[in-house]
Amino acid sequence: MSDPKVFKNFINGQWVESKSGETYENRNPANKDEVVGVFQKSNADDVKDAIEAAKSAYEKWRLVPAPKRGEILYRIASRLTRQKEELSRDMTREMGKILDETRGDTQEAIDMTYYMAGEGRRLFGQTTPSELPNKFNMTVRQPLGVCSFITPWNFPMAIPSWKTMPALICGNTVVIKPATETPLSVVNLARVCEEEGLPPGVFNVVTGAGSALGDPMINNPAVRVVSFTGSTEIGRKISEACATDFKHCCLEMGGKNVQIVMDDARLDLAVDGALWGAFGTTGQRCTATSRIVCHKDVIKEFTERLVERAKSLKVGNGLDESVQMGPCINEGQLQTVLSYIEIGKKEGAKLMTGGERLTGGDYDKGYFVQPTIFGEVNQSMRIWREEIFGPVLGIAVCNSLDEAIEMANDTSYGLSASIYTQDINNAYRAMRDVYTGIFYVNAPTIGAETHLPFGGTKETGNGHREAAMAALDVFSEWKSVYVDFSGSLQRAQIDNA
Ligand code: NAD
């Protein structure tokens, strides 16, 4: 076997080794024998270099006309489109999710890049009348400077793009630390940016461990925006660190998403939705369906049908096109999933299917677990309350829509929810009363599109939204501009009173 490829950091337009002199191996979670690549185990000095490069590039980049910035983004999107298949295959090798899903992940990056390229000719502000004569009022968006991004492993290219593209179109520069488990997709994104003429220093990548790089990524005074997607635990620490010098801080964190199934639901659709929502990406989506609240009159039939379908899912290496569910990301995540399965059993939930690590043959090379469904789950159980981030679904019974809504809201998170019903009144009431950032009717809890705001309430986020025009509010600040052409001093609130 040939030696694995060594990937470097991307700082100031150069591919450079870490000053630590250390590297780490990244292996395929579906096949531990396969080394996907060797990556830089960076240290605080590397981060400092990257931030300095971004700081110095900012002075020119902020003055490039936004439509011209957009033209570079169009070229990046176009190359991502041409390279979609190879990028997606790399992503399946490093992250494990099936090819259909990594193609979707790359497509999200493409969609976001095109969307933000278009914003280069918009970035609209407002004009509004002045209360004084011969005076003109308007608002403009201004960039902030260097943005620091820390991203998770479950959407290796989509999430970095959600942050990077709106930041760049607004005129900011970027330093990103991808998840330790999935650096290759961000390295690939950097290569595309380089090849399509993004100026040196505008986009910088430093790979390595969050524990070592988190502080230097956040505490450097040149950093003005920190955007983080990951666990609530780390997000809280980042929020506290940013507060000291008032850095803008945008957090996208955990979820405990619910699908409501009413007695008038089309059960075929509800089963399709639950299967995809719970077991897509091996349940490792922040929007994954981890709770079902099902009406008592249909719970038996719904559960039987869903269990039947879950049993027949083909689990394996995502590079095999016939596989429907890939592995967990690593041994630690697999052990977390298995421990929650034990907790569910001890708490008295009824194991309907799954519950075991998959072993034997190729399964021994990866981190595979059966799609798992618990019935008779109740609101006091930990498997109801805590994010598992794996293919484990709990089903609880409800007697009415009011009760379903109360149960849906009984969580510290607030990312995504859905309802299956044929009654438009039920749909609208749930849409209004379930307190989440994302809501679906007759569709699963997963499936966000890039031109709608993405994010959640309560412990899922801190009030910001990614994607869509909402992302521009994270990466720009409003400046209100007053132009007085009266030729005299006019005092607001005084001379016109
Ligand atoms: P994580 O919080 O462990 O890691 C996320 C990132 O933070 C990684 O890059 C990691 O290296 C880095 N990190 C780790 N320790 C750090 C520290 N002390 N300081 C700074 N950075 C540090 O999360 P994960 O395991 O990669 O991802 C799973 C979590 O992410 C789940 O809770 C999931 O719900 C959440 N998530 C949320 C969304 C969303 O948009 N809401 C999307 C995807 C994932």
Residues whose N, C-alpha, C, O or C-beta is under 5 A from the ligand:
A	BS01	NAD	I150 T151 P152 W153 N154 K177 P178 A179 T180 G208 A209 G210 S211 G214 T229 G230 S231 T232 I234 E252 M253 G254 G255 C286 T460
